[in-house]
């Protein structure tokens, strides 16, 4: 019985660790996407400026 409990506890710890890794990756991706969004807005502003000049 103790062996099953230990295995279950290890499985839960492993799942929690993996969920934290996924959370960390999602947070990094969110930061990358926010950066890309900002760059896209900057490019849009530049294109608008070029269009206005042309």
C-alpha positions as CSV (number, residue, x, y, z in Angstrom):
1,X,0.0,0.0,0.0
2,X,2.8,2.4,0.9
3,X,4.5,1.6,-2.4
4,X,1.3,2.6,-4.3
5,X,1.0,5.8,-2.3
6,X,4.6,6.7,-3.0
7,X,4.1,6.0,-6.7
8,X,1.0,8.1,-6.7
9,X,2.7,10.9,-4.9
10,X,5.6,10.8,-7.4
11,X,3.2,10.9,-10.3
12,X,1.4,13.9,-8.9
13,X,4.7,15.7,-8.3
14,X,5.8,14.9,-11.8
15,X,2.5,16.2,-13.2
16,X,2.7,19.4,-11.2
17,X,6.3,19.9,-12.4
18,X,5.2,19.4,-16.0
19,X,2.3,21.8,-15.6
20,X,4.7,24.4,-14.2
21,X,7.0,23.9,-17.2
22,X,4.1,24.4,-19.5
23,X,3.0,27.5,-17.6
24,X,6.6,28.9,-17.9
25,X,6.6,28.2,-21.7
26,X,3.2,29.8,-22.1
27,X,4.4,32.9,-20.2
28,X,7.5,33.1,-22.5
29,X,5.4,32.7,-25.6
30,X,3.0,35.5,-24.3
31,X,6.0,37.8,-24.0
32,X,7.2,36.9,-27.5
33,X,3.8,37.5,-29.0
34,X,3.4,40.8,-27.2
35,X,6.8,41.8,-28.6
36,X,5.7,40.8,-32.1
37,X,2.5,42.7,-31.7
38,X,4.5,45.9,-30.8
39,X,6.8,45.4,-33.7
40,X,3.8,44.9,-36.0
41,X,2.3,48.2,-34.8
42,X,5.6,50.0,-35.4
43,X,5.8,48.5,-39.0
44,X,2.3,49.6,-39.6
45,X,3.1,53.1,-38.5
46,X,6.1,53.2,-40.8
47,X,4.0,51.9,-43.7
48,X,1.4,54.6,-43.1
49,X,4.1,57.2,-43.0
50,X,5.6,56.0,-46.3
51,X,2.1,55.9,-47.8
52,X,1.4,59.5,-46.7
53,X,4.8,60.7,-48.2
54,X,4.1,58.9,-51.4
